[in-house]
Amino acid sequence: MVSPNHADWGESSGALWRQSVGGGGIGRPPPHLGPARAECECGQSGQARPIWPLGRGVLLRDTGQTAAAEDVASERAFLPFDYLFHALPGMVSCRGRAAVLACFVCVSLRGLLAQPVNATAEPSPETSAKLVRGPSHALSTGEAEFIRQRKEVVLASLGRLNISSTADSVPHIALLGSGGGQRAAVALLGSLQQMGQDDLLDTLLYIGGVSGSTWTLALLYSDPQWSVNMEPVFSRLGGHRETTWLSLFTGPYHWLKTKSKDEDFSLSDIWGLLTSYLFMNHMDQRLLSDEASRDNTNPYPVYSAIEKECFNTNTTDAVWFEFTPHEAGFPELGHFVSTAYLGSGFEGGELKEQKPEMDMVQLQGIVGSALAHEDSIAEMVPSWMNMSTAGRPTAVKDHLRIYFTLNILLELLKSGIKDVTDLAKVEELQKRASDILLEEVPLHTMTKEEQVEELQRKNLALVASVQTWVAEMNIGLQKNAVTELMEVVLPLLIKWQWGTTENFLYAVKDSEVPDCLQSRVLNLIDGGIAINMPYEPFLGKKRDVDLLIAPEFSAGEMFETLTLARDYAAAVGKPFPVIDEQVLLDKDWPKDFYVFPGENDQPTIVFMPLFNRINCKDEAEVKARMVEYSTFQRPFSPEKIAALQEIARDNMRNNKDAIVREIQNAATRRQGRRNVTDSAL
């Protein structure tokens, strides 16, 4: 696998051209070469220097550094060339704009010529065999080597905590981040910061995330040294983004426009864009596979999702899907693909078409896409649709999901817009859509055919309201951008298309591959829909975890994630500790710390509710806090973020001694198991 770090292109016409981190071309580079990047540095002082990630537009930095230019650079706004020339007059001089054009032409030609000879060559069976693995329930070679090195960090940390252990009996400890939208994202970050201050962070081999917690993981791992210093992440999350139409339709819009041309483009991509840009203040376009070459500074990340068709058909062995820096796949089936090739076309286990790897914005959209499942909007039903979920016609469900997804997308847009005129435009569209939803229809007096016809009329009215709203906008860049955006979004809302990616198991001849995985594409969605805590990747022999630390940020009934995970483990034959039924009585006003001890090969689970008897005086306050920090709402204010972080930090701080005690117990158990193994030999 070739991955050149630096290749000089030589000098031409007074400019130094070079390509770094892999191959080039106008389109995105092949995944095995990594993201291409070319720079044009003009030899004369005062001229603009465009820095152009190939296939992603232009990041313009003027050596004169006008305020506007620096703002664009700091946001990593990727702009098409016609936008640079027409929408940003005065940002650079004529001489600077000429440099941009020269850079574009020269990089284009050189990028095309610089393509590796075998970039489009037909992949060999030998290559395919290295990309797809299984069935196997062992760690990938890359993960196993990382864990071997990470144990050195853990062992040193245990020594600082006065916990006795040896190099061959380091306990396997994982921190689990639950779902819960921005509440989970913020609380996980607070928990991790306190663990870092208490020297507990380096005891972790793994961090697992599902749903909202994965937003924080994506943000953290954008920094290869995040566990050493988390202040930059806190600063980014706590800062409030001032969003305008200009900022929305430069970086985010052009990312979306580019991705919308992909065959597997779906609502997950839109959701990932909005959550990363508006909630986390960070559009992370790196690749997960980039982390495969990192050192042992941070715990190993595991992101969890579920396959929608397998979940809907209760095909238990094929529900859960995991993403790691080295490979992605179905842990219960034991089938995996190299992460850099997830999304490429396979048939019968052979690579047929190499496609770009999804970036972290897209991955966030998949693992955090709670809206992808219809039941997630069941609580938002207006009175005229007041009937049981089972009794609602499919057409009613279709109408609900179209309306509520559109409304949430608009709410997210509103959250960052401060300009009164721009805000009023979005609110006007929301009002029109709401009027259509609230227009009562006497469904109970209609036949099924009449219900379908009437609700289809309402769907078309929703679409028409958006189209009319766009048509009424003033002519210009804003209108063109919104028009193109809605042309992308509306068809996806109608089709309800989420998390589509090429199925690497397509046409694989294996009797254990179930019917729900026989199609050419996978539909990967938020794992929190099944279990809102990522227990699954850390149960059983593969990662052989001794201790699971599970701060609970979920909404819904307390302890539900525990009981669901227990039932799932029983269904697939994996070890899980006994859950004391008496503890479940605490669900409305829980304690701040519970231990469910494991025996033999069962992991011990430390369970830590976010809102509890220490920070809430009674069950009414627990409920009030959950409403205050509810899952589906606009991004939190900086003050709200700071308050929630402190609550999460207090939970960790208050229970440091108890956590250390359970780490000691895990180390003792691991040493005991090691002694038994040695005796048997």
VMD Tcl script that draws the C-alpha trace (Angstrom):
set ca {
  {0.00 0.00 0.00}
  {1.68 3.17 -1.17}
  {1.32 6.35 0.86}
  {4.02 8.86 -0.09}
  {4.45 11.62 2.45}
  {6.08 14.17 0.21}
  {6.90 14.42 -3.47}
  {8.48 17.51 -5.01}
  {6.98 18.68 -8.26}
  {9.72 21.23 -8.98}
  {9.47 24.96 -9.67}
  {7.51 26.65 -12.41}
  {7.13 30.36 -13.28}
  {8.38 31.63 -9.93}
  {6.01 29.48 -7.86}
  {6.86 26.43 -5.81}
  {4.39 23.60 -6.31}
  {4.32 20.57 -4.17}
  {2.03 17.73 -3.29}
  {1.94 16.27 0.19}
  {0.16 13.41 1.88}
  {-0.63 11.36 -1.17}
  {-1.82 11.47 -4.75}
  {-3.84 14.12 -6.51}
  {-6.22 14.93 -9.29}
  {-9.25 17.15 -9.39}
  {-11.51 14.55 -7.82}
  {-10.94 13.00 -4.41}
  {-7.88 10.76 -4.32}
  {-8.06 6.97 -3.99}
  {-8.58 6.03 -0.31}
  {-5.26 4.21 -0.07}
  {-3.41 7.41 -0.87}
  {-5.13 9.55 1.75}
  {-6.46 13.09 1.29}
  {-4.60 14.97 -1.40}
  {-3.40 18.48 -0.71}
  {-1.54 20.88 -2.94}
  {-0.16 24.28 -2.08}
  {0.71 27.23 -4.25}
  {3.14 29.66 -2.70}
  {3.74 32.73 -4.81}
  {7.31 33.88 -4.85}
  {6.47 37.59 -4.48}
  {5.44 39.07 -1.17}
  {1.92 40.40 -0.89}
  {0.29 37.99 -3.34}
  {-2.44 35.60 -2.28}
  {-1.55 32.01 -1.43}
  {-4.39 29.60 -2.12}
  {-4.20 26.35 -0.23}
  {-6.38 23.85 -2.03}
  {-7.43 20.43 -0.74}
  {-8.11 18.78 -4.10}
  {-11.75 18.12 -4.86}
  {-12.91 20.18 -1.88}
  {-12.63 23.76 -3.15}
  {-10.22 26.51 -2.11}
  {-9.09 27.73 1.24}
  {-7.78 31.22 0.57}
  {-5.24 32.87 2.81}
  {-4.01 36.34 1.89}
  {-0.53 37.21 3.04}
  {-1.89 40.68 3.73}
  {-4.43 38.99 6.05}
  {-7.48 41.16 5.76}
  {-10.03 40.35 8.45}
  {-12.44 38.79 5.98}
  {-9.78 36.52 4.53}
  {-8.65 35.37 7.93}
  {-12.22 34.64 9.02}
  {-12.70 32.44 5.99}
  {-9.41 30.68 6.63}
  {-10.21 30.04 10.28}
  {-13.49 28.39 9.31}
  {-11.78 26.32 6.62}
  {-14.35 27.54 4.13}
  {-13.96 25.62 0.90}
  {-15.06 27.88 -1.91}
  {-15.54 27.26 -5.61}
  {-13.60 29.55 -7.90}
  {-16.63 31.36 -9.33}
  {-17.62 32.21 -5.76}
  {-14.16 33.61 -5.03}
  {-14.28 35.89 -8.06}
  {-17.88 37.07 -7.72}
  {-18.88 36.86 -4.06}
  {-15.72 38.02 -2.31}
  {-14.57 41.12 -4.22}
  {-11.77 42.94 -2.53}
  {-10.66 39.97 -0.44}
  {-7.58 39.67 -2.61}
  {-5.97 41.92 -5.16}
  {-6.21 41.38 -8.90}
  {-2.73 40.02 -8.72}
  {-3.89 37.68 -5.92}
  {-6.90 36.48 -7.93}
  {-4.63 35.79 -10.85}
  {-2.51 33.67 -8.54}
  {-5.60 31.71 -7.52}
  {-6.47 31.02 -11.14}
  {-2.88 30.08 -11.96}
  {-2.81 27.74 -9.00}
  {-6.08 26.13 -10.08}
  {-4.90 25.49 -13.63}
  {-1.45 24.28 -12.72}
  {-2.56 22.05 -9.84}
  {-5.28 20.58 -12.04}
  {-2.85 19.61 -14.78}
  {-0.13 18.41 -12.47}
  {-2.63 16.55 -10.30}
  {-3.96 14.66 -13.29}
  {-0.45 13.82 -14.45}
  {0.58 12.80 -10.95}
  {-1.98 10.00 -10.63}
  {-0.29 6.70 -9.82}
  {-0.07 4.35 -12.77}
  {-2.12 1.70 -10.98}
  {-4.71 4.05 -9.45}
  {-7.51 2.69 -11.62}
  {-6.08 -0.78 -12.12}
  {-8.39 -3.75 -11.59}
  {-7.95 -4.91 -7.98}
  {-6.43 -8.38 -7.63}
  {-7.96 -11.21 -5.57}
  {-4.92 -10.97 -3.30}
  {-5.69 -7.31 -2.61}
  {-9.36 -8.10 -1.89}
  {-8.36 -10.83 0.54}
  {-6.45 -8.30 2.62}
  {-9.36 -5.85 2.68}
  {-12.17 -8.17 3.82}
  {-11.76 -10.41 6.87}
  {-13.96 -13.10 8.31}
  {-15.59 -14.89 9.73}
  {-13.26 -14.14 12.65}
  {-13.79 -13.13 16.25}
  {-10.21 -12.02 16.88}
  {-8.86 -8.49 16.93}
  {-7.51 -7.09 13.69}
  {-3.72 -7.08 13.49}
  {-3.63 -3.30 13.70}
  {-5.88 -3.06 16.77}
  {-3.99 -5.86 18.53}
  {-0.69 -4.04 18.02}
  {-2.16 -0.75 19.23}
  {-3.54 -2.39 22.39}
  {-0.16 -3.99 23.07}
  {1.44 -0.54 23.00}
  {-1.39 1.17 24.87}
  {-0.95 -1.25 27.79}
  {2.39 0.42 28.50}
  {0.52 3.69 29.13}
  {-2.08 1.92 31.28}
  {0.55 0.12 33.36}
  {2.33 3.40 34.13}
  {-0.98 4.99 35.10}
  {-1.83 2.11 37.44}
  {1.52 2.59 39.14}
  {0.77 6.26 39.78}
  {-2.54 5.20 41.38}
  {-0.71 2.62 43.55}
  {-2.53 -0.24 41.85}
  {-0.41 -3.35 41.54}
  {-0.28 -4.99 38.13}
  {2.22 -6.57 35.78}
  {2.86 -6.16 32.08}
  {1.15 -9.46 31.29}
  {-1.92 -8.80 33.44}
  {-2.93 -5.23 32.66}
  {-6.72 -4.96 33.15}
  {-8.82 -4.23 30.08}
  {-10.92 -1.14 30.89}
  {-13.34 0.68 28.59}
  {-15.30 3.89 29.06}
  {-18.72 3.89 27.40}
  {-20.39 7.06 26.13}
  {-24.17 6.81 25.91}
  {-26.57 8.53 23.57}
  {-28.46 11.66 24.45}
  {-27.72 14.27 21.80}
  {-25.81 17.35 22.91}
  {-26.49 16.47 26.54}
  {-24.42 13.30 26.08}
  {-21.75 15.05 24.02}
  {-21.18 17.77 26.63}
  {-21.41 15.45 29.66}
  {-18.96 12.96 28.17}
  {-16.45 15.72 27.59}
  {-16.82 16.89 31.19}
  {-16.40 13.33 32.46}
  {-13.25 12.80 30.42}
  {-11.70 16.07 31.56}
  {-12.19 15.12 35.20}
  {-10.79 11.64 34.57}
  {-7.75 13.30 33.04}
  {-7.24 15.52 36.08}
  {-7.62 12.52 38.43}
  {-5.13 10.43 36.41}
  {-7.87 7.94 35.48}
  {-7.93 8.62 31.74}
  {-4.73 6.71 31.07}
  {-6.17 3.57 32.68}
  {-8.46 3.16 29.67}
  {-7.65 0.84 26.78}
  {-10.85 1.76 24.94}
  {-13.51 4.43 24.57}
  {-16.78 3.40 22.97}
  {-19.50 5.73 21.75}
  {-23.02 5.65 20.45}
  {-25.28 8.45 19.22}
  {-24.58 11.83 20.89}
  {-21.36 10.71 22.58}
  {-19.83 9.99 19.18}
  {-20.02 13.72 18.40}
  {-17.53 14.30 21.21}
  {-15.32 11.39 20.15}
  {-15.11 12.76 16.62}
  {-14.18 16.18 17.97}
  {-11.61 14.83 20.44}
  {-9.82 12.54 18.00}
  {-9.31 15.36 15.53}
  {-6.38 16.13 17.85}
  {-3.86 13.24 18.02}
  {-2.84 14.42 21.51}
  {-6.26 15.26 22.93}
  {-5.90 13.30 26.17}
  {-2.83 15.37 27.07}
  {-4.72 18.68 26.82}
  {-8.48 18.99 26.34}
  {-8.68 22.77 26.73}
  {-8.78 23.45 22.95}
  {-11.76 21.12 22.62}
  {-13.56 22.82 25.50}
  {-12.91 26.20 23.95}
  {-14.35 25.11 20.62}
  {-17.44 23.46 22.11}
  {-18.12 26.32 24.51}
  {-17.77 29.01 21.86}
  {-20.95 30.21 20.20}
  {-20.92 30.23 16.41}
  {-22.28 33.37 14.78}
  {-23.93 31.90 11.71}
  {-25.02 33.93 8.68}
  {-26.24 32.94 5.25}
  {-22.72 33.65 4.00}
  {-21.07 31.27 6.48}
  {-23.71 28.58 5.90}
  {-23.35 28.66 2.14}
  {-19.57 28.67 1.98}
  {-18.11 25.79 4.03}
  {-21.19 23.67 4.94}
  {-23.14 24.30 1.77}
  {-20.32 23.48 -0.59}
  {-19.44 20.35 1.38}
  {-23.06 19.27 1.01}
  {-23.18 20.15 -2.66}
  {-20.09 18.02 -3.32}
  {-21.32 15.05 -1.27}
  {-24.78 15.16 -2.84}
  {-23.24 13.92 -6.08}
  {-22.26 10.64 -4.41}
  {-24.38 7.63 -5.29}
  {-24.94 6.78 -1.61}
  {-25.75 10.31 -0.44}
  {-28.48 10.25 2.22}
  {-30.12 12.19 5.04}
  {-27.33 10.97 7.33}
  {-24.92 13.21 5.45}
  {-27.17 16.23 6.02}
  {-27.62 15.35 9.69}
  {-23.87 14.89 10.15}
  {-23.21 18.28 8.60}
  {-25.68 20.10 10.83}
  {-24.63 18.38 14.07}
  {-20.90 18.84 13.47}
  {-21.21 22.44 12.28}
  {-23.89 23.77 14.62}
  {-23.57 21.59 17.76}
  {-19.84 20.86 17.85}
  {-18.51 23.93 15.98}
  {-16.23 21.68 13.97}
  {-16.54 20.31 10.44}
  {-14.04 17.48 10.59}
  {-13.19 16.22 7.10}
  {-10.43 13.85 8.14}
  {-10.80 10.09 7.71}
  {-11.20 7.56 10.51}
  {-8.57 5.32 8.92}
  {-6.04 8.16 9.35}
  {-5.98 7.25 13.04}
  {-4.63 3.76 12.31}
  {-1.08 5.11 12.26}
  {-1.28 7.09 15.51}
  {0.67 6.30 18.67}
  {-0.67 5.07 22.01}
  {-1.38 8.51 23.54}
  {-5.18 8.11 23.49}
  {-7.48 5.14 24.18}
  {-8.62 3.16 21.14}
  {-11.95 4.50 19.79}
  {-14.89 2.29 18.78}
  {-18.01 3.86 17.19}
  {-21.24 1.85 17.14}
  {-24.22 1.82 14.78}
  {-26.90 -0.66 13.74}
  {-28.01 -2.00 10.37}
  {-31.57 -0.81 9.88}
  {-32.97 -3.72 7.84}
  {-31.50 -6.32 10.20}
  {-32.83 -4.38 13.21}
  {-36.32 -4.17 11.70}
  {-36.34 -7.91 11.01}
  {-34.94 -8.82 14.44}
  {-31.91 -10.52 12.91}
  {-29.95 -10.28 16.16}
  {-26.57 -11.51 14.90}
  {-26.43 -8.83 12.20}
  {-27.82 -5.79 14.00}
  {-24.69 -4.18 15.47}
  {-22.00 -2.59 13.34}
  {-18.74 -1.08 14.59}
  {-16.23 1.40 13.17}
  {-12.60 1.48 14.29}
  {-9.51 3.08 12.74}
  {-8.44 -0.28 11.29}
  {-11.65 -2.00 10.23}
  {-15.43 -1.80 10.27}
  {-18.03 -4.53 10.27}
  {-20.41 -6.88 12.07}
  {-18.88 -8.15 15.34}
  {-21.39 -10.94 15.92}
  {-20.98 -12.30 12.39}
  {-17.23 -11.72 12.52}
  {-17.10 -10.11 9.06}
  {-15.06 -6.93 8.62}
  {-13.66 -4.67 5.93}
  {-10.66 -2.34 6.05}
  {-12.04 1.02 7.20}
  {-10.43 2.83 4.27}
  {-12.52 0.64 1.93}
  {-15.89 0.84 3.68}
  {-18.13 2.27 0.97}
  {-16.22 0.71 -1.92}
  {-18.02 -1.76 -4.15}
  {-17.54 -5.44 -3.34}
  {-19.12 -8.55 -4.79}
  {-18.52 -12.04 -3.53}
  {-15.79 -10.71 -1.27}
  {-13.84 -9.13 -4.14}
  {-13.25 -5.43 -4.61}
  {-14.99 -4.29 -7.78}
  {-14.95 -0.50 -7.46}
  {-12.78 1.56 -5.17}
  {-14.59 4.59 -3.73}
  {-13.55 7.34 -1.31}
  {-13.82 6.61 2.39}
  {-16.49 8.59 4.25}
  {-15.12 11.53 6.24}
  {-15.88 12.16 9.92}
  {-18.78 14.48 9.13}
  {-20.48 11.63 7.30}
  {-19.61 9.15 10.03}
  {-21.15 11.45 12.65}
  {-24.30 11.56 10.55}
  {-24.56 7.77 10.62}
  {-23.75 7.04 14.26}
  {-25.84 9.98 15.50}
  {-28.93 9.65 13.29}
  {-31.66 8.94 15.86}
  {-34.26 10.48 13.54}
  {-33.66 7.65 11.06}
  {-36.08 5.43 12.96}
  {-39.74 6.35 12.81}
  {-40.41 5.60 16.49}
  {-38.19 8.51 17.51}
  {-40.86 11.01 16.44}
  {-43.80 9.15 17.99}
  {-44.05 11.63 20.87}
  {-44.52 14.59 18.52}
  {-47.83 13.54 17.01}
  {-50.52 16.28 16.78}
  {-53.94 15.63 18.28}
  {-55.72 14.88 14.99}
  {-53.32 11.95 14.47}
  {-53.85 10.72 18.02}
  {-53.92 6.96 17.54}
  {-51.59 4.14 18.47}
  {-48.36 3.73 16.53}
  {-49.57 0.36 15.28}
  {-52.88 1.87 14.20}
  {-51.40 4.70 12.19}
  {-51.47 4.17 8.44}
  {-48.06 4.10 6.77}
  {-48.99 7.31 4.99}
  {-49.41 9.05 8.38}
  {-45.95 7.91 9.48}
  {-44.51 9.13 6.18}
  {-46.06 12.56 6.66}
  {-44.86 12.83 10.25}
  {-41.28 11.94 9.48}
  {-41.10 14.36 6.55}
  {-42.47 17.23 8.60}
  {-40.47 16.66 11.75}
  {-37.18 16.05 10.01}
  {-37.65 19.21 7.96}
  {-38.58 21.13 11.09}
  {-35.55 19.93 13.06}
  {-33.24 20.80 10.18}
  {-34.72 24.30 10.15}
  {-34.43 24.57 13.95}
  {-30.75 23.73 13.70}
  {-30.27 26.36 11.04}
  {-32.08 28.93 13.19}
  {-29.92 28.16 16.21}
  {-26.86 29.83 14.80}
  {-28.41 32.66 12.78}
  {-28.35 36.04 14.52}
  {-29.30 38.31 11.66}
  {-32.93 39.29 12.24}
  {-33.84 39.30 8.55}
  {-32.29 35.90 7.90}
  {-33.92 34.44 11.00}
  {-37.33 35.71 9.98}
  {-37.02 33.96 6.62}
  {-36.45 30.57 8.22}
  {-39.23 31.11 10.77}
  {-41.60 31.98 7.95}
  {-40.98 28.62 6.32}
  {-41.45 26.85 9.66}
  {-44.81 28.57 10.10}
  {-45.98 27.44 6.68}
  {-44.95 23.85 7.36}
  {-46.58 23.89 10.81}
  {-49.85 25.17 9.37}
  {-49.93 22.24 6.96}
  {-49.29 19.72 9.74}
  {-51.86 21.20 12.12}
  {-54.55 21.35 9.44}
  {-56.86 18.68 10.80}
  {-57.93 15.76 8.64}
  {-60.80 13.46 9.78}
  {-58.86 10.24 9.18}
  {-61.32 8.17 11.20}
  {-64.06 8.89 8.62}
  {-61.92 7.89 5.63}
  {-61.13 4.65 3.92}
  {-57.47 3.61 3.76}
  {-57.30 4.71 0.14}
  {-58.73 8.13 1.02}
  {-56.28 8.47 3.93}
  {-53.34 7.76 1.66}
  {-54.58 10.22 -0.95}
  {-55.15 12.98 1.60}
  {-51.79 12.55 3.32}
  {-49.98 12.45 0.01}
  {-51.66 15.78 -0.72}
  {-50.26 17.13 2.55}
  {-46.78 15.82 1.67}
  {-46.93 17.61 -1.66}
  {-48.14 20.73 0.13}
  {-45.07 20.58 2.39}
  {-42.80 20.31 -0.62}
  {-44.66 23.11 -2.38}
  {-44.34 25.36 0.69}
  {-40.57 24.99 0.56}
  {-40.47 25.62 -3.18}
  {-42.66 28.72 -2.84}
  {-40.50 30.02 0.01}
  {-37.37 29.62 -2.09}
  {-39.02 31.27 -5.12}
  {-39.89 34.31 -3.01}
  {-36.30 34.86 -1.93}
  {-34.30 37.67 -3.48}
  {-32.25 36.66 -6.49}
  {-28.59 36.08 -5.73}
  {-26.09 33.64 -4.28}
  {-28.29 32.92 -1.27}
  {-31.30 31.95 -3.39}
  {-29.23 29.76 -5.70}
  {-27.67 27.97 -2.77}
  {-30.98 27.39 -0.97}
  {-32.60 26.19 -4.19}
  {-29.90 23.63 -4.78}
  {-29.94 22.58 -1.13}
  {-33.68 21.92 -1.13}
  {-33.42 20.06 -4.42}
  {-31.11 17.70 -2.56}
  {-33.02 17.46 0.74}
  {-36.63 17.07 -0.37}
  {-36.24 13.86 -2.43}
  {-34.34 12.27 0.46}
  {-37.13 13.19 2.88}
  {-39.68 11.55 0.61}
  {-37.55 8.39 0.24}
  {-36.49 8.47 3.91}
  {-33.00 7.40 2.91}
  {-30.48 7.16 5.78}
  {-26.98 5.72 6.17}
  {-26.65 4.09 2.76}
  {-23.24 2.68 1.98}
  {-21.96 -0.14 -0.20}
  {-22.34 -3.60 1.35}
  {-18.95 -5.32 1.52}
  {-20.78 -8.62 2.15}
  {-22.82 -8.40 -1.04}
  {-23.01 -11.83 -2.73}
  {-20.63 -13.38 -0.18}
  {-21.15 -17.14 -0.13}
  {-21.48 -17.75 3.58}
  {-24.47 -19.45 5.13}
  {-24.13 -17.22 8.20}
  {-24.74 -14.01 6.23}
  {-28.49 -13.42 6.77}
  {-31.12 -12.34 4.26}
  {-31.14 -8.76 5.58}
  {-27.57 -8.35 4.27}
  {-28.15 -9.67 0.76}
  {-28.74 -6.28 -0.88}
  {-26.02 -4.20 -2.52}
  {-26.21 -1.46 0.13}
  {-26.22 -1.27 3.92}
  {-28.45 1.13 5.84}
  {-26.42 2.10 8.91}
  {-28.13 4.23 11.56}
  {-27.83 5.38 15.17}
  {-27.13 2.43 17.50}
  {-28.91 4.22 20.34}
  {-32.18 3.24 18.70}
  {-31.46 -0.34 19.82}
  {-29.46 0.19 23.04}
  {-28.43 3.70 24.01}
  {-25.11 2.59 25.50}
  {-22.37 0.84 23.45}
  {-22.01 -2.35 25.48}
  {-21.96 -4.68 22.49}
  {-18.38 -4.13 21.18}
  {-16.92 -4.87 24.62}
  {-18.72 -8.06 25.55}
  {-17.10 -11.45 25.01}
  {-13.64 -12.76 24.24}
  {-12.67 -10.48 21.37}
  {-11.71 -7.48 23.52}
  {-11.93 -9.42 26.81}
  {-12.88 -6.38 28.88}
  {-12.67 -6.59 32.68}
  {-14.30 -3.28 33.63}
  {-16.87 -1.12 31.84}
  {-17.27 2.43 33.17}
  {-20.67 3.61 31.96}
  {-21.75 7.19 32.76}
  {-25.42 7.28 31.78}
  {-26.60 10.35 29.85}
  {-29.64 8.79 28.16}
  {-33.21 10.00 28.31}
  {-36.00 7.54 28.99}
  {-36.26 5.10 31.87}
  {-33.15 4.77 34.02}
  {-31.40 1.36 33.84}
  {-33.11 0.54 30.54}
  {-29.77 0.42 28.71}
  {-28.52 -2.08 31.29}
  {-31.48 -4.43 31.02}
  {-31.54 -4.22 27.23}
  {-27.84 -5.04 27.10}
  {-28.35 -7.94 29.50}
  {-31.09 -9.37 27.30}
  {-29.03 -8.85 24.15}
  {-26.02 -10.60 25.72}
  {-28.21 -13.56 26.65}
  {-29.59 -13.74 23.09}
  {-26.11 -13.90 21.49}
  {-24.48 -15.98 24.22}
  {-22.11 -13.37 25.66}
  {-21.23 -12.88 29.34}
  {-22.95 -10.12 31.31}
  {-23.12 -9.50 35.06}
  {-26.25 -10.10 37.11}
  {-28.48 -7.04 37.50}
  {-30.03 -6.82 40.96}
  {-33.74 -6.32 40.35}
  {-33.97 -4.33 43.58}
  {-31.74 -1.66 42.05}
  {-34.24 -1.06 39.27}
  {-36.61 0.44 41.84}
  {-34.33 3.48 41.98}
  {-35.17 4.43 38.40}
  {-36.93 7.72 39.19}
  {-34.34 9.03 41.63}
  {-31.14 7.03 41.20}
  {-27.92 7.08 43.18}
  {-24.82 8.51 41.51}
  {-22.82 5.25 41.51}
  {-23.68 1.58 41.09}
  {-21.46 -1.47 40.70}
  {-22.60 -4.67 39.02}
  {-19.72 -7.09 39.71}
  {-18.71 -9.58 37.07}
  {-17.74 -13.18 37.73}
  {-15.45 -15.39 35.68}
  {-15.46 -13.91 32.16}
  {-18.21 -11.36 32.88}
  {-17.15 -7.70 32.91}
  {-17.82 -5.59 35.98}
  {-20.00 -2.58 35.17}
  {-19.77 0.79 36.92}
  {-23.01 2.66 36.18}
  {-23.19 6.42 36.85}
  {-26.47 8.32 36.21}
  {-25.96 11.95 35.17}
  {-28.79 13.34 37.31}
  {-28.98 11.62 40.68}
  {-29.57 11.88 44.43}
  {-26.44 13.95 44.92}
  {-27.26 16.74 42.44}
  {-31.10 16.51 42.50}
  {-33.13 16.77 45.72}
  {-35.93 14.49 44.47}
  {-37.32 12.71 41.42}
  {-39.14 15.87 40.29}
  {-35.83 17.67 39.94}
  {-34.38 14.77 37.96}
  {-37.25 15.11 35.50}
  {-36.87 18.89 35.37}
  {-33.16 18.58 34.58}
  {-33.87 16.13 31.79}
  {-36.37 18.57 30.30}
  {-33.89 21.43 30.62}
  {-31.24 19.41 28.77}
  {-33.60 17.50 26.48}
  {-32.24 15.68 23.44}
  {-34.07 17.44 20.62}
  {-33.52 21.16 21.06}
  {-31.36 23.96 19.73}
  {-27.64 23.95 20.53}
  {-26.93 24.84 24.16}
  {-25.68 28.28 25.12}
  {-22.09 28.56 26.43}
  {-23.49 29.01 29.94}
  {-25.61 25.88 29.65}
  {-22.65 23.90 28.34}
  {-20.44 25.03 31.23}
  {-23.09 24.11 33.83}
  {-23.63 20.63 32.38}
  {-19.90 19.97 32.12}
  {-19.52 20.82 35.79}
  {-22.31 18.41 36.74}
  {-20.59 15.60 34.84}
  {-17.21 16.48 36.33}
  {-18.68 16.45 39.84}
  {-20.03 12.94 39.29}
  {-16.57 11.70 38.35}
  {-14.81 13.73 41.08}
  {-17.16 12.53 43.82}
  {-16.61 8.88 42.88}
  {-12.89 8.83 42.14}
  {-12.06 6.57 45.09}
  {-14.82 4.12 44.18}
  {-13.62 3.99 40.56}
  {-10.03 3.39 41.68}
  {-11.26 0.56 43.90}
  {-13.00 -1.11 40.96}
  {-9.89 -0.66 38.80}
  {-7.89 -2.42 41.55}
  {-10.48 -5.22 41.61}
  {-10.24 -5.54 37.84}
  {-6.45 -5.77 38.03}
  {-6.69 -8.42 40.75}
  {-9.18 -10.46 38.72}
  {-7.01 -10.23 35.61}
  {-3.95 -11.36 37.59}
  {-5.96 -14.24 39.07}
  {-7.07 -15.39 35.64}
  {-3.46 -15.15 34.48}
  {-2.30 -17.32 37.38}
  {-4.94 -19.94 36.62}
  {-3.82 -20.04 32.98}
  {-0.16 -20.39 33.99}
  {-1.02 -23.21 36.40}
  {-2.94 -25.06 33.69}
  {0.15 -24.90 31.48}
}
mol new
graphics top color blue
foreach p $ca { graphics top sphere $p radius 0.5 }
foreach p [lrange $ca 0 end-1] q [lrange $ca 1 end] { graphics top cylinder $p $q radius 0.2 }
display resetview
